[in-house]
Amino acid sequence: MHTHALMAPVSVDPITSLSIFDRNDPTSSQHDARTGFRILASCVERSTVHYLLASHPGPSGWTSGYHHIAITTNRSDTKLFYRHQYYVGLAAPAPDSPTLKREMVDQLLQQSACYYPATPLSITLQAHLIETGRTDVGRYMVSVDASSLSFLTTDSDAIGRGLAGIDRRIEVDYGTCNFDERGKPVSYFHAPLNQVLSSSDYARALDHGFPHILEFPASADIALTRVVLRDRATGNMGAADVILPNVEHAPPSKRSVFGPIGSFGSIVPAPHSFCGDVYELPEASDKLPDFRELDPIGSVYTSSLDVPNQIFSNTTGIPGVTPRTSLFGIDYHASFWVQIPGEYRFRMASDDGAILQIDDKPIIDLDGLHQVNESSARIELEPGLHTIHVPYYQGAPVSVALQLWIKPPGANNWVIFDLKDYGAPASAPDMNR
């Protein structure tokens, strides 16, 4: 597990704003954060009440590389959880940086688009679908935010001179990975770009960003497109996901996609779903880590936890997130609605460790490094909104398992717990806002 020793900060930056985020209070999530960048929006942050703290780093906080953050409290009964670092891209190419061959760039972009970027993101990228009326071609408007333009290398003759009338050359590579509704990669494309910007084009980019249109063959089963951009000289990267409209999610009978049966989830967001933050664990452990101390590498969505005991080492991991088949964890969060009061029974099986919490109360504990194990528990639930939290990790290689069943009041049989069966009634507040 990661441990973070708090040391005296090199510099103290003033807090520019402090606000509370509560998913059940729409007024608390209306703050405009586009004046800067957020350090990882994750499932736990979208599911729990927390504070949003903003600061403006001094000049040293914008130098290239990782920057560590330390937040302390003088209250002995309070433990703080927060993102411990952020990354700033290179402002100029390193003198000894090698020039990658095109095949290596293509492999790097494919890995970055179909799993996760090879280097931390430092370029803010925006992307959206351009409707063409055609189903055989995908056309996207992709734009580098003006605030990130300093992380794109311009022609060396123009750097630092700032003279009117100078043309500037931008050389980048785009990669796009298309996923179906189950989160499986179905196609990948690589598009190099060498473009000369006039002084007026560059001035416009400083105000409005650097746009470009990408077009590539498409198919009807694409549910999400991930676009990555890599600056050729520095290796700085940006990424953006585009969820296509009118995505029809597969019914439960068609869930099987990776491994023999079942899936840990898809990177395509869906209503009435668990949102699971995915983590790559640094080492094997005999118990669940505290995921709040770690940084997630991506998120997956699934309406049910239904991965029967099976060999996982012969799969491609979790597409769109990580190729790992061991030493990973998923921290699932969701809300569900109960209409019938009474005793609800839950049963869970896992390999390796998992814990089931309802309304922040642990009711099943299968923590530890073990083969598939199973346990059940009972809980009284009143009508209304409830929360469910399932942290899970896979430590030892080969086999995995994670299944959650439910037996509602009056039922005779166990069934897989599916959030689609526990959505809010039409008169209730929207749980997914």
Protein Blocks (a to p, Z undefined) as FASTA:
>chain_A
ZZddddddfbdcddfbdcdddfklmklmmccfklbccehiafklmmpccddddddddfkl
mcgcjdddddddfbfkbccdddfbdcdddfbdcfklccddfklmmmmmmmmmmmccfbdc
fbdcddddddehiakbccddddddfklmmmpccdfklgonlpghiacddddddddddddf
kopafbdcdddddddddfklmmmmmmnopaddddddddfkbcbdcdddddfklopacddd
dddehiacddfklmpmgdjbocfbdfbdcehiacddddddfbdcfbdcdfklpccfbdcd
dfbdcddcddfklmghjghiamcfghiadddddddddfbgcdddddddddddddddeehi
afbdcedjdddddddddddddedddddddddddfbghiacdddddddehiabdcdddfkl
mcccfkbccfkZZ
